[in-house]
Amino acid sequence: MASKIIALDFDGVICDSAAECLVSAYGAFALVKGISFAPEADAVPDRWRDGFYRLRSFTRDGKDYLMVLHLL
């Protein structure tokens, strides 16, 4: 008898994608603002990285990430 398993990842349960979301959002933000792109989360300036992690739980989807950085 085969087992049937459904595994769902509610962000942060199995894998936290916060760093990847930050890099993607900061890439778009950098293009708009004319600043240099940060290829990894640790390269994003503290001001935006810390604020992004703090406010990320209030977003609904990816397009809100850019707004979070803009508001910071």
Distance bins in CASP14 RR format, pairs under 12 A and 6 or more apart:
PFRMAT RR
TARGET T0000
AUTHOR 0000-0000-0000
RMODE 2
METHOD distances of the structure
MODEL  1
7 13 0 0 0 0 1 0 0 0 0 0 0
7 14 1 0 0 1 0 0 0 0 0 0 0
7 15 0 0 0 0 0 1 0 0 0 0 0
8 14 0 0 0 0 1 0 0 0 0 0 0
8 15 0 0 0 0 0 1 0 0 0 0 0
9 15 1 0 1 0 0 0 0 0 0 0 0
9 16 0 0 0 0 1 0 0 0 0 0 0
9 17 0 0 0 0 1 0 0 0 0 0 0
10 16 0 0 0 0 0 1 0 0 0 0 0
10 17 0 0 0 0 0 1 0 0 0 0 0
10 57 0 0 0 0 0 1 0 0 0 0 0
11 17 1 0 1 0 0 0 0 0 0 0 0
11 18 1 0 0 1 0 0 0 0 0 0 0
11 19 0 0 0 0 0 1 0 0 0 0 0
11 20 0 0 0 0 0 1 0 0 0 0 0
11 21 0 0 0 0 1 0 0 0 0 0 0
11 56 0 0 0 0 1 0 0 0 0 0 0
11 57 0 0 0 0 1 0 0 0 0 0 0
11 59 0 0 0 0 0 1 0 0 0 0 0
11 61 0 0 0 0 0 1 0 0 0 0 0
11 62 0 0 0 0 0 1 0 0 0 0 0
12 18 1 0 0 1 0 0 0 0 0 0 0
12 19 0 0 0 0 0 1 0 0 0 0 0
12 20 0 0 0 0 0 1 0 0 0 0 0
12 21 0 0 0 0 0 1 0 0 0 0 0
12 56 0 0 0 0 0 1 0 0 0 0 0
12 57 0 0 0 0 0 1 0 0 0 0 0
15 21 0 0 0 0 0 1 0 0 0 0 0
16 22 0 0 0 0 0 1 0 0 0 0 0
16 41 0 0 0 0 0 1 0 0 0 0 0
16 53 0 0 0 0 0 1 0 0 0 0 0
16 56 0 0 0 0 0 1 0 0 0 0 0
16 57 0 0 0 0 0 1 0 0 0 0 0
17 23 0 0 0 0 0 1 0 0 0 0 0
17 24 0 0 0 0 1 0 0 0 0 0 0
17 25 0 0 0 0 0 1 0 0 0 0 0
17 41 0 0 0 0 0 1 0 0 0 0 0
17 53 0 0 0 0 0 1 0 0 0 0 0
17 56 0 0 0 0 1 0 0 0 0 0 0
17 62 0 0 0 0 0 1 0 0 0 0 0
17 65 0 0 0 0 0 1 0 0 0 0 0
18 24 0 0 0 0 0 1 0 0 0 0 0
18 25 0 0 0 0 0 1 0 0 0 0 0
18 41 1 0 0 1 0 0 0 0 0 0 0
18 44 0 0 0 0 0 1 0 0 0 0 0
18 49 0 0 0 0 1 0 0 0 0 0 0
18 50 0 0 0 0 0 1 0 0 0 0 0
18 51 0 0 0 0 0 1 0 0 0 0 0
18 52 1 0 0 1 0 0 0 0 0 0 0
18 53 1 0 0 1 0 0 0 0 0 0 0
18 54 0 0 0 0 0 1 0 0 0 0 0
18 55 0 0 0 0 0 1 0 0 0 0 0
18 56 1 0 0 1 0 0 0 0 0 0 0
18 57 0 0 0 0 1 0 0 0 0 0 0
18 59 0 0 0 0 0 1 0 0 0 0 0
18 65 0 0 0 0 0 1 0 0 0 0 0
18 68 0 0 0 0 0 1 0 0 0 0 0
19 25 0 0 0 0 0 1 0 0 0 0 0
19 26 0 0 0 0 0 1 0 0 0 0 0
19 38 0 0 0 0 0 1 0 0 0 0 0
19 39 0 0 0 0 0 1 0 0 0 0 0
19 40 1 0 0 1 0 0 0 0 0 0 0
19 41 1 1 0 0 0 0 0 0 0 0 0
19 42 0 0 0 0 1 0 0 0 0 0 0
19 43 0 0 0 0 0 1 0 0 0 0 0
19 44 0 0 0 0 1 0 0 0 0 0 0
19 49 0 0 0 0 1 0 0 0 0 0 0
19 52 0 0 0 0 1 0 0 0 0 0 0
19 53 0 0 0 0 1 0 0 0 0 0 0
19 56 0 0 0 0 0 1 0 0 0 0 0
20 26 0 0 0 0 0 1 0 0 0 0 0
20 27 0 0 0 0 0 1 0 0 0 0 0
20 39 0 0 0 0 0 1 0 0 0 0 0
20 40 0 0 0 0 1 0 0 0 0 0 0
20 41 1 0 0 1 0 0 0 0 0 0 0
20 44 0 0 0 0 0 1 0 0 0 0 0
20 52 0 0 0 0 0 1 0 0 0 0 0
20 56 0 0 0 0 0 1 0 0 0 0 0
20 62 0 0 0 0 0 1 0 0 0 0 0
20 65 0 0 0 0 0 1 0 0 0 0 0
21 27 0 0 0 0 0 1 0 0 0 0 0
21 28 0 0 0 0 0 1 0 0 0 0 0
21 41 0 0 0 0 1 0 0 0 0 0 0
21 44 0 0 0 0 0 1 0 0 0 0 0
21 49 0 0 0 0 0 1 0 0 0 0 0
21 52 1 0 0 1 0 0 0 0 0 0 0
21 53 0 0 0 0 1 0 0 0 0 0 0
21 55 0 0 0 0 0 1 0 0 0 0 0
21 56 1 0 0 1 0 0 0 0 0 0 0
21 57 0 0 0 0 0 1 0 0 0 0 0
21 59 0 0 0 0 1 0 0 0 0 0 0
21 61 0 0 0 0 0 1 0 0 0 0 0
21 62 1 0 0 1 0 0 0 0 0 0 0
21 63 0 0 0 0 0 1 0 0 0 0 0
21 64 0 0 0 0 0 1 0 0 0 0 0
21 65 1 0 1 0 0 0 0 0 0 0 0
21 66 0 0 0 0 0 1 0 0 0 0 0
21 68 0 0 0 0 1 0 0 0 0 0 0
21 69 0 0 0 0 0 1 0 0 0 0 0
22 28 0 0 0 0 0 1 0 0 0 0 0
22 29 0 0 0 0 1 0 0 0 0 0 0
22 30 0 0 0 0 0 1 0 0 0 0 0
22 38 0 0 0 0 1 0 0 0 0 0 0
22 39 0 0 0 0 0 1 0 0 0 0 0
22 40 0 0 0 0 1 0 0 0 0 0 0
22 41 1 0 1 0 0 0 0 0 0 0 0
22 42 0 0 0 0 1 0 0 0 0 0 0
22 43 0 0 0 0 0 1 0 0 0 0 0
22 44 1 0 1 0 0 0 0 0 0 0 0
22 45 0 0 0 0 0 1 0 0 0 0 0
22 46 0 0 0 0 0 1 0 0 0 0 0
22 48 0 0 0 0 1 0 0 0 0 0 0
22 49 1 0 0 1 0 0 0 0 0 0 0
22 50 0 0 0 0 0 1 0 0 0 0 0
22 51 0 0 0 0 1 0 0 0 0 0 0
22 52 1 0 1 0 0 0 0 0 0 0 0
22 53 1 0 0 1 0 0 0 0 0 0 0
22 54 0 0 0 0 0 1 0 0 0 0 0
22 55 0 0 0 0 0 1 0 0 0 0 0
22 56 0 0 0 0 1 0 0 0 0 0 0
22 59 0 0 0 0 0 1 0 0 0 0 0
22 62 0 0 0 0 0 1 0 0 0 0 0
22 65 1 0 0 1 0 0 0 0 0 0 0
22 66 0 0 0 0 0 1 0 0 0 0 0
22 68 0 0 0 0 1 0 0 0 0 0 0
22 69 0 0 0 0 1 0 0 0 0 0 0
22 72 0 0 0 0 0 1 0 0 0 0 0
23 29 0 0 0 0 0 1 0 0 0 0 0
23 30 0 0 0 0 0 1 0 0 0 0 0
23 37 0 0 0 0 1 0 0 0 0 0 0
23 38 1 0 0 1 0 0 0 0 0 0 0
23 39 1 0 0 1 0 0 0 0 0 0 0
23 40 1 0 0 1 0 0 0 0 0 0 0
23 41 1 0 1 0 0 0 0 0 0 0 0
23 42 0 0 0 0 1 0 0 0 0 0 0
23 43 0 0 0 0 1 0 0 0 0 0 0
23 44 1 0 0 1 0 0 0 0 0 0 0
23 48 0 0 0 0 0 1 0 0 0 0 0
23 49 0 0 0 0 1 0 0 0 0 0 0
23 52 0 0 0 0 0 1 0 0 0 0 0
23 65 0 0 0 0 0 1 0 0 0 0 0
23 69 0 0 0 0 0 1 0 0 0 0 0
24 30 0 0 0 0 0 1 0 0 0 0 0
24 31 0 0 0 0 0 1 0 0 0 0 0
24 37 0 0 0 0 0 1 0 0 0 0 0
24 38 0 0 0 0 0 1 0 0 0 0 0
24 39 0 0 0 0 0 1 0 0 0 0 0
24 40 0 0 0 0 0 1 0 0 0 0 0
24 41 0 0 0 0 0 1 0 0 0 0 0
24 44 0 0 0 0 0 1 0 0 0 0 0
24 52 0 0 0 0 0 1 0 0 0 0 0
24 62 1 0 0 1 0 0 0 0 0 0 0
24 63 0 0 0 0 0 1 0 0 0 0 0
24 65 1 0 0 1 0 0 0 0 0 0 0
24 66 0 0 0 0 1 0 0 0 0 0 0
24 69 0 0 0 0 0 1 0 0 0 0 0
25 31 0 0 0 0 0 1 0 0 0 0 0
25 32 0 0 0 0 0 1 0 0 0 0 0
25 37 0 0 0 0 0 1 0 0 0 0 0
25 38 0 0 0 0 0 1 0 0 0 0 0
25 41 0 0 0 0 0 1 0 0 0 0 0
25 44 0 0 0 0 1 0 0 0 0 0 0
25 48 0 0 0 0 1 0 0 0 0 0 0
25 49 0 0 0 0 0 1 0 0 0 0 0
25 51 0 0 0 0 0 1 0 0 0 0 0
25 52 1 0 0 1 0 0 0 0 0 0 0
25 53 0 0 0 0 0 1 0 0 0 0 0
25 55 0 0 0 0 0 1 0 0 0 0 0
25 56 0 0 0 0 1 0 0 0 0 0 0
25 59 0 0 0 0 1 0 0 0 0 0 0
25 61 0 0 0 0 0 1 0 0 0 0 0
25 62 1 0 0 1 0 0 0 0 0 0 0
25 63 0 0 0 0 1 0 0 0 0 0 0
25 64 0 0 0 0 1 0 0 0 0 0 0
25 65 1 1 0 0 0 0 0 0 0 0 0
25 66 1 0 1 0 0 0 0 0 0 0 0
25 67 0 0 0 0 1 0 0 0 0 0 0
25 68 1 0 0 1 0 0 0 0 0 0 0
25 69 1 0 1 0 0 0 0 0 0 0 0
25 70 0 0 0 0 1 0 0 0 0 0 0
25 71 0 0 0 0 0 1 0 0 0 0 0
25 72 0 0 0 0 0 1 0 0 0 0 0
26 32 0 0 0 0 0 1 0 0 0 0 0
26 33 0 0 0 0 1 0 0 0 0 0 0
26 34 0 0 0 0 0 1 0 0 0 0 0
26 35 0 0 0 0 1 0 0 0 0 0 0
26 36 0 0 0 0 0 1 0 0 0 0 0
26 37 1 0 0 1 0 0 0 0 0 0 0
26 38 1 0 1 0 0 0 0 0 0 0 0
26 39 0 0 0 0 1 0 0 0 0 0 0
26 40 0 0 0 0 1 0 0 0 0 0 0
26 41 0 0 0 0 1 0 0 0 0 0 0
26 42 0 0 0 0 0 1 0 0 0 0 0
26 43 0 0 0 0 1 0 0 0 0 0 0
26 44 1 0 1 0 0 0 0 0 0 0 0
26 45 0 0 0 0 1 0 0 0 0 0 0
26 47 0 0 0 0 0 1 0 0 0 0 0
26 48 1 0 0 1 0 0 0 0 0 0 0
26 49 0 0 0 0 1 0 0 0 0 0 0
26 51 0 0 0 0 0 1 0 0 0 0 0
26 52 1 0 0 1 0 0 0 0 0 0 0
26 65 0 0 0 0 1 0 0 0 0 0 0
26 66 0 0 0 0 1 0 0 0 0 0 0
26 68 0 0 0 0 0 1 0 0 0 0 0
26 69 1 0 0 1 0 0 0 0 0 0 0
26 70 0 0 0 0 0 1 0 0 0 0 0
26 72 0 0 0 0 0 1 0 0 0 0 0
27 33 0 0 0 0 1 0 0 0 0 0 0
27 34 0 0 0 0 0 1 0 0 0 0 0
27 35 0 0 0 0 1 0 0 0 0 0 0
27 36 0 0 0 0 1 0 0 0 0 0 0
27 37 1 0 1 0 0 0 0 0 0 0 0
27 38 1 0 0 1 0 0 0 0 0 0 0
27 39 0 0 0 0 1 0 0 0 0 0 0
27 40 0 0 0 0 0 1 0 0 0 0 0
27 41 0 0 0 0 0 1 0 0 0 0 0
27 43 0 0 0 0 0 1 0 0 0 0 0
27 44 0 0 0 0 1 0 0 0 0 0 0
27 48 0 0 0 0 0 1 0 0 0 0 0
27 52 0 0 0 0 0 1 0 0 0 0 0
27 65 0 0 0 0 0 1 0 0 0 0 0
27 66 0 0 0 0 1 0 0 0 0 0 0
27 69 0 0 0 0 1 0 0 0 0 0 0
28 34 0 0 0 0 0 1 0 0 0 0 0
28 35 0 0 0 0 0 1 0 0 0 0 0
28 37 0 0 0 0 1 0 0 0 0 0 0
28 38 0 0 0 0 0 1 0 0 0 0 0
28 62 0 0 0 0 1 0 0 0 0 0 0
28 63 0 0 0 0 1 0 0 0 0 0 0
28 64 0 0 0 0 0 1 0 0 0 0 0
28 65 0 0 0 0 1 0 0 0 0 0 0
28 66 1 0 1 0 0 0 0 0 0 0 0
28 67 0 0 0 0 0 1 0 0 0 0 0
28 68 0 0 0 0 0 1 0 0 0 0 0
28 69 0 0 0 0 1 0 0 0 0 0 0
28 70 0 0 0 0 1 0 0 0 0 0 0
29 35 1 0 0 1 0 0 0 0 0 0 0
29 36 0 0 0 0 0 1 0 0 0 0 0
29 37 0 0 0 0 1 0 0 0 0 0 0
29 38 0 0 0 0 1 0 0 0 0 0 0
29 44 0 0 0 0 1 0 0 0 0 0 0
29 45 0 0 0 0 0 1 0 0 0 0 0
29 47 0 0 0 0 0 1 0 0 0 0 0
29 48 1 0 0 1 0 0 0 0 0 0 0
29 49 0 0 0 0 0 1 0 0 0 0 0
29 52 0 0 0 0 1 0 0 0 0 0 0
29 65 0 0 0 0 1 0 0 0 0 0 0
29 66 1 0 1 0 0 0 0 0 0 0 0
29 67 0 0 0 0 1 0 0 0 0 0 0
29 68 0 0 0 0 1 0 0 0 0 0 0
29 69 1 0 1 0 0 0 0 0 0 0 0
29 70 1 0 0 1 0 0 0 0 0 0 0
29 71 0 0 0 0 0 1 0 0 0 0 0
29 72 0 0 0 0 1 0 0 0 0 0 0
30 36 1 0 0 1 0 0 0 0 0 0 0
30 37 1 0 1 0 0 0 0 0 0 0 0
30 38 1 0 0 1 0 0 0 0 0 0 0
30 39 0 0 0 0 0 1 0 0 0 0 0
30 43 0 0 0 0 0 1 0 0 0 0 0
30 44 0 0 0 0 1 0 0 0 0 0 0
30 45 0 0 0 0 0 1 0 0 0 0 0
30 48 0 0 0 0 1 0 0 0 0 0 0
30 66 0 0 0 0 0 1 0 0 0 0 0
30 69 0 0 0 0 1 0 0 0 0 0 0
30 70 0 0 0 0 0 1 0 0 0 0 0
31 37 1 0 0 1 0 0 0 0 0 0 0
31 66 0 0 0 0 0 1 0 0 0 0 0
31 69 0 0 0 0 0 1 0 0 0 0 0
32 66 1 0 0 1 0 0 0 0 0 0 0
32 67 0 0 0 0 0 1 0 0 0 0 0
32 69 0 0 0 0 1 0 0 0 0 0 0
32 70 1 0 0 1 0 0 0 0 0 0 0
33 45 0 0 0 0 0 1 0 0 0 0 0
33 48 0 0 0 0 0 1 0 0 0 0 0
33 66 0 0 0 0 0 1 0 0 0 0 0
33 69 0 0 0 0 1 0 0 0 0 0 0
33 70 0 0 0 0 1 0 0 0 0 0 0
33 72 0 0 0 0 0 1 0 0 0 0 0
35 43 0 0 0 0 0 1 0 0 0 0 0
35 44 0 0 0 0 0 1 0 0 0 0 0
35 45 0 0 0 0 1 0 0 0 0 0 0
35 47 0 0 0 0 0 1 0 0 0 0 0
35 48 0 0 0 0 0 1 0 0 0 0 0
35 69 0 0 0 0 0 1 0 0 0 0 0
36 43 0 0 0 0 1 0 0 0 0 0 0
36 44 0 0 0 0 0 1 0 0 0 0 0
36 45 0 0 0 0 0 1 0 0 0 0 0
37 43 0 0 0 0 1 0 0 0 0 0 0
37 44 0 0 0 0 1 0 0 0 0 0 0
38 44 1 0 1 0 0 0 0 0 0 0 0
38 45 1 0 0 1 0 0 0 0 0 0 0
38 46 0 0 0 0 0 1 0 0 0 0 0
38 48 0 0 0 0 1 0 0 0 0 0 0
38 49 0 0 0 0 1 0 0 0 0 0 0
38 52 0 0 0 0 0 1 0 0 0 0 0
38 69 0 0 0 0 0 1 0 0 0 0 0
40 49 0 0 0 0 0 1 0 0 0 0 0
41 48 0 0 0 0 0 1 0 0 0 0 0
41 49 1 0 0 1 0 0 0 0 0 0 0
41 50 0 0 0 0 0 1 0 0 0 0 0
41 52 0 0 0 0 1 0 0 0 0 0 0
41 53 0 0 0 0 1 0 0 0 0 0 0
42 49 1 0 0 1 0 0 0 0 0 0 0
43 49 0 0 0 0 1 0 0 0 0 0 0
44 50 0 0 0 0 1 0 0 0 0 0 0
44 51 0 0 0 0 0 1 0 0 0 0 0
44 52 1 0 0 1 0 0 0 0 0 0 0
44 53 0 0 0 0 0 1 0 0 0 0 0
44 65 0 0 0 0 0 1 0 0 0 0 0
44 69 0 0 0 0 1 0 0 0 0 0 0
44 72 0 0 0 0 0 1 0 0 0 0 0
45 51 0 0 0 0 0 1 0 0 0 0 0
45 52 0 0 0 0 0 1 0 0 0 0 0
45 69 0 0 0 0 0 1 0 0 0 0 0
45 72 0 0 0 0 0 1 0 0 0 0 0
46 52 0 0 0 0 0 1 0 0 0 0 0
46 53 0 0 0 0 0 1 0 0 0 0 0
46 54 0 0 0 0 0 1 0 0 0 0 0
46 72 0 0 0 0 0 1 0 0 0 0 0
47 53 0 0 0 0 0 1 0 0 0 0 0
47 54 0 0 0 0 0 1 0 0 0 0 0
47 69 0 0 0 0 1 0 0 0 0 0 0
47 71 0 0 0 0 0 1 0 0 0 0 0
47 72 1 0 0 1 0 0 0 0 0 0 0
48 54 0 0 0 0 0 1 0 0 0 0 0
48 55 0 0 0 0 0 1 0 0 0 0 0
48 56 0 0 0 0 0 1 0 0 0 0 0
48 65 0 0 0 0 0 1 0 0 0 0 0
48 66 0 0 0 0 0 1 0 0 0 0 0
48 68 0 0 0 0 1 0 0 0 0 0 0
48 69 1 0 1 0 0 0 0 0 0 0 0
48 70 0 0 0 0 1 0 0 0 0 0 0
48 71 0 0 0 0 0 1 0 0 0 0 0
48 72 1 0 1 0 0 0 0 0 0 0 0
49 55 0 0 0 0 0 1 0 0 0 0 0
49 56 0 0 0 0 0 1 0 0 0 0 0
49 68 0 0 0 0 0 1 0 0 0 0 0
49 69 0 0 0 0 1 0 0 0 0 0 0
49 72 0 0 0 0 1 0 0 0 0 0 0
50 56 0 0 0 0 0 1 0 0 0 0 0
50 68 0 0 0 0 0 1 0 0 0 0 0
50 69 0 0 0 0 0 1 0 0 0 0 0
50 72 0 0 0 0 1 0 0 0 0 0 0
51 57 0 0 0 0 0 1 0 0 0 0 0
51 58 0 0 0 0 0 1 0 0 0 0 0
51 59 0 0 0 0 0 1 0 0 0 0 0
51 65 0 0 0 0 0 1 0 0 0 0 0
51 68 1 0 0 1 0 0 0 0 0 0 0
51 69 0 0 0 0 1 0 0 0 0 0 0
51 71 0 0 0 0 1 0 0 0 0 0 0
51 72 1 0 1 0 0 0 0 0 0 0 0
52 58 0 0 0 0 0 1 0 0 0 0 0
52 59 0 0 0 0 1 0 0 0 0 0 0
52 62 0 0 0 0 0 1 0 0 0 0 0
52 64 0 0 0 0 0 1 0 0 0 0 0
52 65 1 0 0 1 0 0 0 0 0 0 0
52 66 0 0 0 0 0 1 0 0 0 0 0
52 67 0 0 0 0 0 1 0 0 0 0 0
52 68 1 0 1 0 0 0 0 0 0 0 0
52 69 1 0 0 1 0 0 0 0 0 0 0
52 70 0 0 0 0 0 1 0 0 0 0 0
52 71 0 0 0 0 0 1 0 0 0 0 0
52 72 1 0 0 1 0 0 0 0 0 0 0
53 59 0 0 0 0 0 1 0 0 0 0 0
53 65 0 0 0 0 0 1 0 0 0 0 0
53 68 0 0 0 0 1 0 0 0 0 0 0
53 69 0 0 0 0 0 1 0 0 0 0 0
53 72 0 0 0 0 0 1 0 0 0 0 0
54 68 0 0 0 0 1 0 0 0 0 0 0
54 71 0 0 0 0 0 1 0 0 0 0 0
54 72 0 0 0 0 1 0 0 0 0 0 0
55 64 0 0 0 0 1 0 0 0 0 0 0
55 65 0 0 0 0 1 0 0 0 0 0 0
55 67 0 0 0 0 1 0 0 0 0 0 0
55 68 1 0 1 0 0 0 0 0 0 0 0
55 69 0 0 0 0 1 0 0 0 0 0 0
55 70 0 0 0 0 0 1 0 0 0 0 0
55 71 1 0 0 1 0 0 0 0 0 0 0
55 72 1 0 0 1 0 0 0 0 0 0 0
56 62 0 0 0 0 1 0 0 0 0 0 0
56 64 0 0 0 0 1 0 0 0 0 0 0
56 65 1 0 0 1 0 0 0 0 0 0 0
56 67 0 0 0 0 0 1 0 0 0 0 0
56 68 1 0 0 1 0 0 0 0 0 0 0
56 69 0 0 0 0 0 1 0 0 0 0 0
56 72 0 0 0 0 0 1 0 0 0 0 0
57 64 0 0 0 0 0 1 0 0 0 0 0
57 65 0 0 0 0 0 1 0 0 0 0 0
57 68 0 0 0 0 0 1 0 0 0 0 0
58 64 0 0 0 0 1 0 0 0 0 0 0
58 65 0 0 0 0 0 1 0 0 0 0 0
58 67 0 0 0 0 0 1 0 0 0 0 0
58 68 1 0 0 1 0 0 0 0 0 0 0
58 71 0 0 0 0 0 1 0 0 0 0 0
59 65 1 0 0 1 0 0 0 0 0 0 0
59 66 0 0 0 0 1 0 0 0 0 0 0
59 67 1 0 0 1 0 0 0 0 0 0 0
59 68 1 0 0 1 0 0 0 0 0 0 0
59 69 0 0 0 0 0 1 0 0 0 0 0
59 71 0 0 0 0 0 1 0 0 0 0 0
60 67 0 0 0 0 0 1 0 0 0 0 0
60 68 0 0 0 0 0 1 0 0 0 0 0
61 67 0 0 0 0 0 1 0 0 0 0 0
61 68 0 0 0 0 0 1 0 0 0 0 0
62 68 0 0 0 0 1 0 0 0 0 0 0
62 69 0 0 0 0 0 1 0 0 0 0 0
63 69 0 0 0 0 0 1 0 0 0 0 0
63 70 0 0 0 0 0 1 0 0 0 0 0
64 70 0 0 0 0 0 1 0 0 0 0 0
64 71 0 0 0 0 0 1 0 0 0 0 0
65 71 0 0 0 0 0 1 0 0 0 0 0
65 72 0 0 0 0 0 1 0 0 0 0 0
66 72 0 0 0 0 0 1 0 0 0 0 0
END
